[in-house]
Amino acid sequence: MPEWPGEPHRLWNEVLETPHVSRPPLPPWETYDEFLEHAHVSRLWTAGAGILFVAVIPGVVAWSLRNELWLIAVICAAIAAVMVVGALSMMVWDLIGRGFRLRRMHRRALADGIAANAYPAPLWMPSHSEGRATDPAYLLISTRLSDYTADRIHAVFGAWARVLLDDKDQKHAAWEIMGRRKIIPLEEIFGPGATGAWLAQPTIDELDHESSPWRIIMPHKQLELSTILPVAAPEGTGSTTR
C-alpha cells in the first residue's frame, strides 16, 4: 500500500462534522428494458474515428499527385481503402452484435454491478490526454452504504482534498501515486472504513453524461479494467449537490 500524503488516516479519525449529502435513488434499471432506457453502453466509436481519419487521406493523395509523388499517393490510397473496409466492418458488426453485447452487459450488471452516486471531486486526477496536466474526477459512493458512511466519506475526502490543494508538494505527491490509474478505491487512501467508494476519471461516455448523478460500476479483477456506465438522468435532474 502506498503512503498517501496529507495524513488521510488521521483525517478519517478526526473529521467529526459530516454534513448530509444528497443521494437520489437510481432510476429503475434491473429489467432489460429499463437497462436499455437508462444505462449508457458505448458504441464501437472507433469505426467513426476511422472514417473521419479516412476523410483526410484524399487530400494527401491529391497533394501527392500534384507533386508527382506517385509512391506516396498509391500508399495513401491503399491505406484509405483498408481503413474504409475496416471501419464499415466494425459498424456492421456493431449493428449486428449490439443486442448481444447489451444483453451480456445487462447480465453482468445484475450479477456484479454496483450502483453508485457520482459527485464531482474537488481534487482532479493526472490527465491521460496530451496537452493537459489534469482531468476532472468523480467521487463514486455505493448506494449500498448507509447515509452515515456516505456522509463521512464525502466529508473526509473533502477535508483531505483541501489539505492537498493548499500544499503544492503534497498535491503533486498524491498525483505521483495516482500515476496513470483511472479508478482508485478510497479504502486504499483512508482505510477499510471507506470501502465502497472510489475516485475515478470519467470516460468519454461519462463526459457526455456528466450531469447524471449516477453510475453503475462493474468491477474487474484488475481494477483498471472495470467498466463504469453512466445512468441517464431524468429530464430536469442535474448533478448531485451537498
LOVEX-810461 format. One record per residue: residue number from 1; y, z, x of N, C-alpha, C in turn. Coordinates in pm, whole numbers, plus 50000, padded with zeros to 5 digits. Each point is the difference from the previous one (the first is absolute). Layout:
BEGIN
(pt NUM, (Y, Z, X), (Y, Z, X), (Y, Z, X));
...
***
This chain:
BEGIN
(pt 1, (49880, 50000, 50084), (50120, 50000, 49916), (50126, 50000, 50088));
(pt 2, (50094, 49910, 49974), (50123, 50000, 50080), (50087, 50121, 49968));
(pt 3, (50085, 50036, 50094), (50094, 50110, 49981), (50131, 49941, 49949));
(pt 4, (50022, 50011, 49870), (50120, 49941, 49940), (50124, 50083, 50032));
(pt 5, (50112, 49935, 50026), (50125, 50074, 50028), (50057, 50060, 49872));
(pt 6, (50097, 50087, 50015), (50069, 50057, 49886), (49934, 50121, 49939));
(pt 7, (49895, 50052, 50066), (49929, 50121, 49954), (49960, 49991, 49852));
(pt 8, (49925, 49897, 49962), (49964, 49986, 49859), (49915, 50114, 49945));
(pt 9, (49914, 50060, 50083), (49916, 50110, 49950), (50086, 50124, 49971));
(pt 10, (50101, 50022, 50082), (50090, 50113, 49974), (50076, 49975, 49869));
(pt 11, (50046, 49878, 49981), (50073, 49968, 49878), (49912, 50018, 49877));
(pt 12, (49872, 49963, 50014), (49910, 50015, 49886), (49992, 50146, 49956));
(pt 13, (50004, 50090, 50095), (49990, 50143, 49968), (50133, 50060, 49959));
(pt 14, (50111, 49939, 50044), (50131, 50062, 49978), (50076, 49946, 49880));
(pt 15, (49978, 49874, 49964), (50075, 49943, 49888), (49949, 50060, 49870));
(pt 16, (50085, 50075, 49933), (49961, 50071, 49878), (50061, 49937, 49875));
(pt 17, (50117, 49940, 50016), (50068, 49941, 49885), (49945, 49861, 49976));
(pt 18, (49935, 49980, 49887), (49936, 49872, 49970), (50046, 49948, 49864));
(pt 19, (50112, 49927, 49997), (50049, 49944, 49874), (49894, 49910, 49936));
(pt 20, (50001, 49998, 49867), (49899, 49920, 49930), (50027, 49851, 50019));
(pt 21, (49893, 49923, 50022), (50007, 49856, 50018), (49943, 49931, 49878));
(pt 22, (50071, 49899, 49952), (49952, 49925, 49885), (49868, 49930, 50034));
(pt 23, (49902, 50011, 49910), (49869, 49938, 50021), (49956, 49927, 49872));
(pt 24, (50065, 49890, 49968), (49961, 49928, 49878), (49856, 49952, 50008));
(pt 25, (49923, 50014, 49892), (49860, 49955, 50003), (49991, 49849, 50012));
(pt 26, (49895, 49953, 50067), (49979, 49857, 50014), (49975, 49936, 49863));
(pt 27, (50040, 49874, 49985), (49957, 49928, 49880), (49847, 49991, 50000));
(pt 28, (49937, 49987, 49885), (49854, 49989, 49998), (49954, 49879, 50081));
(pt 29, (49898, 50022, 50084), (49952, 49891, 50086), (49848, 50000, 50014));
(pt 30, (49931, 50089, 49929), (49856, 50016, 50021), (49917, 49884, 49947));
(pt 31, (50038, 49942, 49885), (49922, 49886, 49952), (50042, 49876, 50077));
(pt 32, (49915, 49899, 49995), (50029, 49877, 50077), (50129, 49934, 49950));
(pt 33, (50020, 49994, 49868), (50121, 49937, 49946), (50125, 50078, 50041));
(pt 34, (49990, 50134, 49998), (50116, 50081, 50043), (50027, 49981, 50149));
(pt 35, (49894, 49989, 50077), (50014, 49977, 50145), (50072, 49868, 50024));
(pt 36, (49962, 49895, 49927), (50064, 49870, 50015), (50148, 50008, 49964));
(pt 37, (50030, 50080, 49897), (50138, 50006, 49950), (50092, 50076, 50096));
(pt 38, (49951, 50108, 50061), (50088, 50090, 50075), (49985, 49996, 50152));
(pt 39, (49877, 49983, 50051), (49981, 50002, 50145), (50028, 49862, 50057));
(pt 40, (50070, 49997, 50112), (50035, 49871, 50062), (49906, 49974, 50117));
(pt 41, (49915, 49898, 49986), (49910, 49957, 50107), (50053, 49869, 50055));
(pt 42, (50025, 49995, 50131), (50066, 49884, 50059), (49913, 49875, 49990));
(pt 43, (50067, 49886, 49996), (49932, 49872, 50009), (49983, 49961, 50146));
(pt 44, (49928, 49891, 50024), (49982, 49952, 50137), (50128, 49926, 50041));
(pt 45, (50105, 50077, 50026), (50132, 49940, 50027), (50000, 49919, 50127));
(pt 46, (49897, 50015, 50087), (49996, 49923, 50123), (50001, 49851, 49970));
(pt 47, (49940, 49961, 49887), (49999, 49858, 49965), (50141, 49949, 49982));
(pt 48, (50082, 50077, 49928), (50139, 49959, 49982), (50074, 49994, 50131));
(pt 49, (49972, 50096, 50088), (50065, 49999, 50131), (49960, 49876, 50079));
(pt 50, (49871, 49959, 49987), (49953, 49881, 50071), (50070, 49875, 49952));
(pt 51, (50015, 49988, 49867), (50067, 49883, 49945), (50147, 49999, 50042));
(pt 52, (50063, 50117, 50003), (50139, 50009, 50044), (50013, 49953, 50145));
(pt 53, (49904, 50041, 50084), (50002, 49959, 50140), (49983, 49849, 50012));
(pt 54, (49911, 49945, 49916), (49975, 49856, 50004), (50127, 49922, 49968));
(pt 55, (50087, 50059, 49918), (50123, 49931, 49963), (50087, 49972, 50122));
(pt 56, (49983, 50077, 50106), (50079, 49981, 50122), (49944, 49887, 50086));
(pt 57, (49869, 49976, 49990), (49933, 49904, 50087), (50055, 49859, 49988));
(pt 58, (50024, 49947, 49876), (50052, 49863, 49990), (50128, 49979, 50078));
(pt 59, (50087, 50101, 50003), (50123, 49987, 50077), (49972, 49984, 50149));
(pt 60, (49899, 50078, 50048), (49963, 49989, 50141), (49941, 49862, 50028));
(pt 61, (49915, 49951, 49909), (49940, 49867, 50018), (50109, 49892, 50003));
(pt 62, (50095, 50009, 49906), (50107, 49900, 49996), (50083, 50002, 50130));
(pt 63, (50030, 50119, 50047), (50076, 50012, 50125), (49921, 49939, 50117));
(pt 64, (49868, 50026, 50003), (49916, 49948, 50108), (49995, 49848, 49997));
(pt 65, (49992, 49942, 49878), (49996, 49854, 49988), (50132, 49937, 50045));
(pt 66, (50110, 50066, 49960), (50130, 49946, 50041), (50015, 49998, 50152));
(pt 67, (49939, 50101, 50063), (50011, 50010, 50145), (49879, 49941, 50073));
(pt 68, (49916, 49927, 49922), (49882, 49932, 50054), (49905, 50097, 50072));
(pt 69, (49991, 50121, 49947), (49904, 50098, 50053), (49874, 49991, 49913));
(pt 70, (49923, 49894, 50024), (49889, 49965, 49911), (49893, 50109, 49996));
(pt 71, (49967, 50056, 50116), (49893, 50099, 50004), (50035, 50123, 49917));
(pt 72, (50127, 50047, 50015), (50044, 50116, 49922), (49996, 49970, 49851));
(pt 73, (50041, 49878, 49963), (49999, 49962, 49858), (49859, 50002, 49944));
(pt 74, (49904, 49945, 50075), (49861, 49997, 49953), (49944, 50142, 49987));
(pt 75, (50026, 50084, 50101), (49950, 50137, 49997), (50057, 50077, 49881));
(pt 76, (50131, 49986, 49978), (50064, 50071, 49888), (49947, 49951, 49866));
(pt 77, (49980, 49869, 49987), (49947, 49946, 49876), (49859, 50054, 49973));
(pt 78, (49919, 50010, 50106), (49864, 50053, 49985), (50004, 50147, 49959));
(pt 79, (50088, 50077, 50065), (50014, 50142, 49963), (50043, 50014, 49854));
(pt 80, (50094, 49916, 49958), (50048, 50007, 49862), (49886, 49972, 49902));
(pt 81, (49919, 49900, 50030), (49889, 49965, 49911), (49901, 50115, 49989));
(pt 82, (49965, 50059, 50113), (49905, 50111, 50000), (50057, 50118, 49921));
(pt 83, (50127, 50030, 50020), (50060, 50116, 49933), (50013, 49977, 49850));
(pt 84, (50030, 49876, 49959), (50009, 49971, 49857), (49864, 50022, 49934));
(pt 85, (49895, 49947, 50062), (49866, 50016, 49945), (49962, 50148, 49995));
(pt 86, (50029, 50074, 50111), (49967, 50142, 50003), (50076, 50080, 49896));
(pt 87, (50131, 49972, 49987), (50081, 50074, 49903), (49956, 49972, 49858));
(pt 88, (49974, 49872, 49969), (49954, 49966, 49865), (49864, 50062, 49971));
(pt 89, (49913, 50004, 50101), (49868, 50061, 49981), (50014, 50148, 49967));
(pt 90, (50092, 50067, 50070), (50021, 50143, 49973), (50055, 50022, 49860));
(pt 91, (50090, 49911, 49957), (50056, 50014, 49865), (49891, 49980, 49894));
(pt 92, (49913, 49900, 50020), (49892, 49976, 49906), (49904, 50120, 49999));
(pt 93, (49968, 50052, 50121), (49911, 50115, 50009), (50060, 50121, 49928));
(pt 94, (50133, 50016, 50012), (50066, 50112, 49934), (49990, 49986, 49848));
(pt 95, (50021, 49877, 49950), (49993, 49978, 49856), (49858, 50024, 49947));
(pt 96, (49900, 49953, 50078), (49862, 50013, 49956), (49950, 50144, 50016));
(pt 97, (50034, 50060, 50115), (49943, 50131, 50032), (50083, 50119, 49961));
(pt 98, (50120, 49976, 49942), (50089, 50113, 49971), (49938, 50096, 49899));
(pt 99, (49936, 49947, 49896), (49938, 50089, 49902), (49896, 50090, 50062));
(pt 100, (49919, 49943, 50090), (49899, 50081, 50069), (50066, 50105, 50087));
(pt 101, (50105, 49961, 50073), (50072, 50094, 50087), (50059, 50114, 49918));
(pt 102, (50058, 49966, 49885), (50064, 50103, 49918), (49897, 50099, 49944));
(pt 103, (49885, 49948, 49956), (49897, 50089, 49946), (49944, 50091, 50111));
(pt 104, (49981, 49942, 50119), (49953, 50081, 50112), (50103, 50106, 50037));
(pt 105, (50129, 49963, 49999), (50106, 50095, 50030), (50005, 50110, 49895));
(pt 106, (49981, 49962, 49873), (50003, 50099, 49891), (49885, 50099, 50016));
(pt 107, (49880, 49950, 50031), (49886, 50090, 50020), (50026, 50095, 50116));
(pt 108, (50058, 49947, 50106), (50030, 50084, 50116), (50105, 50105, 49966));
(pt 109, (50100, 49961, 49921), (50105, 50095, 49961), (49942, 50112, 49915));
(pt 110, (49910, 49966, 49908), (49938, 50103, 49916), (49913, 50094, 50083));
(pt 111, (49930, 49945, 50100), (49907, 50081, 50080), (50073, 50088, 50100));
(pt 112, (50098, 49943, 50069), (50062, 50072, 50113), (50151, 50014, 49990));
(pt 113, (50063, 49935, 49902), (50146, 49996, 49996), (50064, 50136, 49980));
(pt 114, (50113, 50018, 50066), (50079, 50123, 49987), (50135, 49962, 49942));
(pt 115, (50026, 50045, 49878), (50130, 49975, 49939), (50103, 50091, 50066));
(pt 116, (50117, 49943, 50029), (50102, 50077, 50071), (50139, 49965, 49951));
(pt 117, (50088, 50100, 50006), (50142, 49976, 49979), (50062, 49959, 50132));
(pt 118, (50095, 49908, 49995), (50064, 49947, 50121), (50147, 50037, 50001));
(pt 119, (50045, 50053, 50114), (50139, 50042, 50017), (50057, 49936, 50128));
(pt 120, (50118, 49940, 49994), (50061, 49952, 50125), (50015, 50116, 50098));
(pt 121, (49950, 49982, 50122), (50003, 50108, 50100), (50133, 49999, 50074));
(pt 122, (50056, 50119, 50029), (50124, 50004, 50077), (49981, 49958, 50145));
(pt 123, (49875, 50003, 50049), (49970, 49961, 50138), (49930, 49866, 49998));
(pt 124, (50060, 49900, 50067), (49939, 49868, 50007), (49893, 49998, 50109));
(pt 125, (49923, 49891, 50005), (49892, 49986, 50098), (50028, 49881, 50092));
(pt 126, (49940, 50000, 50120), (50020, 49886, 50091), (49962, 49868, 49932));
(pt 127, (50081, 49898, 50022), (49979, 49871, 49933), (49888, 49920, 50067));
(pt 128, (49934, 49918, 49918), (49900, 49906, 50051), (50058, 49860, 50006));
(pt 129, (50130, 49987, 49971), (50064, 49869, 49996), (50094, 49983, 50119));
(pt 130, (50008, 49876, 50045), (50091, 49969, 50110), (50145, 50019, 49954));
(pt 131, (50082, 50056, 50087), (50143, 50011, 49972), (50040, 50126, 49926));
(pt 132, (49902, 50085, 49960), (50033, 50125, 49933), (49930, 50115, 50071));
(pt 133, (50073, 50109, 50018), (49941, 50116, 50068), (49918, 50083, 49903));
(pt 134, (50048, 50013, 49876), (49930, 50083, 49901), (49997, 49930, 49865));
(pt 135, (49909, 50045, 49915), (49989, 49950, 49863), (49995, 50118, 49905));
(pt 136, (50038, 49980, 49873), (49989, 50108, 49902), (49857, 50050, 49988));
(pt 137, (49986, 50123, 49960), (49868, 50060, 49980), (49997, 50072, 49866));
(pt 138, (49879, 50024, 49952), (49982, 50072, 49874), (49917, 50124, 50023));
(pt 139, (50033, 50103, 49926), (49919, 50121, 49994), (49910, 49984, 49878));
(pt 140, (49869, 49997, 50022), (49904, 49984, 49891), (49931, 50133, 49975));
(pt 141, (50004, 50047, 49877), (49941, 50130, 49965), (49902, 49981, 49886));
(pt 142, (49875, 50037, 50025), (49894, 49981, 49901), (50032, 50072, 49870));
(pt 143, (49970, 49933, 49890), (50020, 50063, 49869), (49898, 50112, 49976));
(pt 144, (49897, 50008, 50085), (49900, 50105, 49984), (50054, 50137, 50044));
(pt 145, (50105, 49999, 50081), (50055, 50126, 50049), (50078, 50071, 49890));
(pt 146, (50006, 50131, 50010), (50077, 50078, 49903), (50149, 49974, 50022));
(pt 147, (50080, 50030, 49897), (50145, 49985, 50013), (50052, 50087, 50115));
(pt 148, (49946, 50121, 50013), (50046, 50090, 50105), (49977, 49938, 50138));
(pt 149, (49880, 49945, 50022), (49969, 49941, 50130), (50085, 49877, 50026));
(pt 150, (50017, 49916, 49897), (50083, 49880, 50015), (50144, 50037, 50034));
(pt 151, (50054, 50100, 49930), (50137, 50044, 50029), (50011, 50053, 50143));
(pt 152, (49900, 50074, 50041), (50001, 50059, 50135), (49995, 49891, 50107));
(pt 153, (49912, 49903, 49983), (49990, 49890, 50096), (50133, 49925, 50008));
(pt 154, (50057, 49973, 49885), (50126, 49926, 49996), (50110, 50078, 50072));
(pt 155, (50008, 50130, 49974), (50105, 50081, 50061), (49981, 50015, 50151));
(pt 156, (49877, 50024, 50043), (49974, 50019, 50142), (50021, 49869, 50076));
(pt 157, (49956, 49889, 49941), (50022, 49871, 50068), (50149, 49974, 50014));
(pt 158, (50077, 50030, 49895), (50145, 49979, 50008), (50063, 50085, 50109));
(pt 159, (49956, 50125, 50013), (50054, 50089, 50104), (49963, 49947, 50138));
(pt 160, (49877, 49953, 50016), (49956, 49946, 50129), (50077, 49874, 50036));
(pt 161, (50022, 49913, 49901), (50075, 49877, 50024), (50143, 50032, 50045));
(pt 162, (50060, 50102, 49940), (50137, 50036, 50039), (50005, 50049, 50144));
(pt 163, (49899, 50075, 50043), (49993, 50046, 50139), (49997, 49880, 50094));
(pt 164, (49916, 49901, 49968), (49987, 49883, 50087), (50127, 49915, 49998));
(pt 165, (50059, 49983, 49883), (50119, 49916, 49991), (50120, 50063, 50070));
(pt 166, (49997, 50132, 50015), (50109, 50069, 50070), (49979, 50003, 50151));
(pt 167, (49884, 49958, 50047), (49969, 50006, 50143), (49935, 49867, 50041));
(pt 168, (50078, 49917, 50067), (49953, 49866, 50033), (49873, 50003, 50085));
(pt 169, (49990, 50094, 50092), (49882, 50007, 50087), (49874, 50032, 49919));
(pt 170, (50012, 50096, 49907), (49884, 50034, 49918), (49963, 49887, 49905));
(pt 171, (50101, 49931, 49949), (49973, 49886, 49911), (49923, 49891, 50074));
(pt 172, (50045, 49968, 50122), (49932, 49896, 50077), (49860, 50047, 50044));
(pt 173, (49985, 50129, 50024), (49867, 50053, 50034), (49905, 49981, 49881));
(pt 174, (50050, 50023, 49878), (49917, 49979, 49881), (49964, 49853, 49985));
(pt 175, (50097, 49913, 50025), (49973, 49856, 49991), (49896, 49956, 50104));
(pt 176, (50004, 50062, 50117), (49900, 49967, 50103), (49860, 50033, 49950));
(pt 177, (49986, 50113, 49932), (49868, 50038, 49949), (49959, 49908, 49885));
(pt 178, (50095, 49964, 49916), (49968, 49909, 49889), (49952, 49865, 50052));
(pt 179, (50065, 49949, 50104), (49961, 49873, 50059), (49994, 49889, 49898));
(pt 180, (49888, 49928, 49999), (49982, 49886, 49910), (49929, 50037, 49870));
(pt 181, (49982, 50129, 49977), (49929, 50041, 49879), (50084, 49975, 49875));
(pt 182, (49932, 49960, 49894), (50070, 49970, 49876), (49984, 50110, 49895));
(pt 183, (49904, 50089, 50021), (49980, 50110, 49906), (49953, 50122, 50079));
(pt 184, (50063, 50114, 49973), (49970, 50123, 50074), (49975, 50113, 49900));
(pt 185, (49883, 50064, 50006), (49975, 50114, 49910), (50086, 50119, 50041));
(pt 186, (50065, 50063, 49904), (50091, 50109, 50033), (49927, 50125, 50047));
(pt 187, (49871, 50009, 49973), (49924, 50115, 50053), (49999, 49996, 50153));
(pt 188, (50011, 49881, 50058), (50007, 49987, 50145), (50128, 50062, 50054));
(pt 189, (50105, 49997, 49921), (50130, 50052, 50044), (50016, 50148, 49964));
(pt 190, (49967, 50035, 49876), (50028, 50135, 49950), (49878, 50090, 49987));
(pt 191, (49881, 49943, 50015), (49880, 50081, 49984), (49932, 49973, 49867));
(pt 192, (49887, 50067, 49974), (49916, 49972, 49882), (50069, 50022, 49867));
(pt 193, (50106, 50081, 49998), (50071, 50022, 49874), (50064, 49874, 49946));
(pt 194, (50022, 49900, 50087), (50065, 49876, 49958), (49900, 49889, 49972));
(pt 195, (49871, 50035, 49990), (49898, 49900, 49968), (50029, 49939, 49863));
(pt 196, (49991, 49868, 49992), (50029, 49932, 49874), (50138, 49937, 49996));
(pt 197, (50064, 49992, 50118), (50131, 49935, 50009), (50004, 49916, 50129));
(pt 198, (50078, 49894, 49995), (50005, 49906, 50112), (50143, 49951, 50020));
(pt 199, (50030, 49963, 50124), (50122, 49925, 50032), (49954, 49858, 50027));
(pt 200, (50059, 49903, 49929), (49949, 49862, 50010), (50114, 49899, 49999));
(pt 201, (49978, 49892, 50074), (50091, 49887, 49994), (49962, 49912, 49881));
(pt 202, (50098, 49944, 49931), (49967, 49910, 49889), (49951, 49866, 50051));
(pt 203, (49906, 49940, 49928), (49957, 49864, 50028), (50100, 49903, 49938));
(pt 204, (49980, 49871, 50027), (50087, 49899, 49938), (49996, 50012, 49848));
(pt 205, (49879, 50022, 49947), (49987, 50013, 49855), (50075, 50123, 49948));
(pt 206, (49996, 50108, 50075), (50069, 50121, 49957), (50151, 49982, 50002));
(pt 207, (50050, 49923, 50098), (50144, 49975, 50005), (50045, 49923, 49876));
(pt 208, (49910, 49915, 49947), (50032, 49928, 49877), (50001, 50092, 49878));
(pt 209, (49937, 50118, 50013), (49990, 50095, 49889), (50052, 50137, 50043));
(pt 210, (50105, 50001, 50084), (50044, 50126, 50058), (50060, 50095, 49898));
(pt 211, (50038, 49948, 49882), (50055, 50090, 49899), (49891, 50081, 49931));
(pt 212, (49875, 49962, 50019), (49890, 50071, 49933), (49972, 50132, 50068));
(pt 213, (49988, 50108, 49922), (49971, 50131, 50059), (49851, 50030, 50013));
(pt 214, (49914, 49897, 49991), (49856, 50023, 50002), (49928, 49908, 50098));
(pt 215, (49891, 50053, 50054), (49910, 49920, 50083), (49856, 50042, 49969));
(pt 216, (49906, 49909, 50025), (49859, 50033, 50002), (49953, 49979, 50143));
(pt 217, (49953, 50108, 50064), (49953, 49993, 50138), (49849, 49987, 49999));
(pt 218, (49949, 49897, 50068), (49855, 49984, 50014), (49965, 50021, 50146));
(pt 219, (49956, 50122, 50034), (49980, 50036, 50140), (49885, 49924, 50065));
(pt 220, (50012, 49983, 50129), (49897, 49937, 50083), (49962, 50098, 50110));
(pt 221, (49878, 49986, 50054), (49960, 50086, 50111), (50101, 49994, 50113));
(pt 222, (50048, 49877, 50029), (50112, 49984, 50093), (50126, 50000, 49915));
(pt 223, (50077, 50108, 50010), (50113, 50021, 49910), (50094, 49880, 49996));
(pt 224, (50018, 49933, 50116), (50092, 49886, 50008), (49957, 49886, 49908));
(pt 225, (49871, 49995, 49966), (49948, 49892, 49916), (50002, 50037, 49851));
(pt 226, (50057, 50114, 49969), (50011, 50040, 49859), (50089, 49902, 49924));
(pt 227, (49971, 49985, 49873), (50079, 49912, 49913), (50090, 50086, 49912));
(pt 228, (50126, 49962, 49991), (50095, 50071, 49913), (50054, 49900, 49899));
(pt 229, (49970, 50024, 49872), (50044, 49910, 49894), (50121, 50057, 49928));
(pt 230, (50109, 49923, 49990), (50111, 50044, 49914), (49956, 49993, 49855));
(pt 231, (50050, 50092, 49920), (49972, 50001, 49857), (50131, 49971, 49928));
(pt 232, (50000, 49896, 49919), (50123, 49953, 49939), (50062, 50107, 49911));
(pt 233, (50130, 50020, 50017), (50074, 50095, 49918), (50037, 49935, 49867));
(pt 234, (49984, 50075, 49889), (50047, 49945, 49873), (50149, 49969, 50007));
(pt 235, (50044, 49909, 49918), (50141, 49959, 50002), (50091, 50120, 49980));
(pt 236, (50101, 50010, 50086), (50096, 50109, 49991), (49965, 50119, 50084));
(pt 237, (49883, 49997, 50070), (49961, 50111, 50085), (50035, 49968, 50143));
(pt 238, (50071, 50089, 50070), (50035, 49978, 50138), (49923, 50092, 50092));
(pt 239, (50048, 50014, 50124), (49932, 50087, 50096), (50007, 50144, 49955));
(pt 240, (49900, 50076, 50040), (50002, 50142, 49969), (50108, 50070, 50077));
(pt 241, (50051, 50106, 49942), (50105, 50077, 50065), (49966, 50146, 49991));
(pt 242, (50071, 50077, 50077), (49982, 50145, 49993), (50049, 50051, 49866));
***
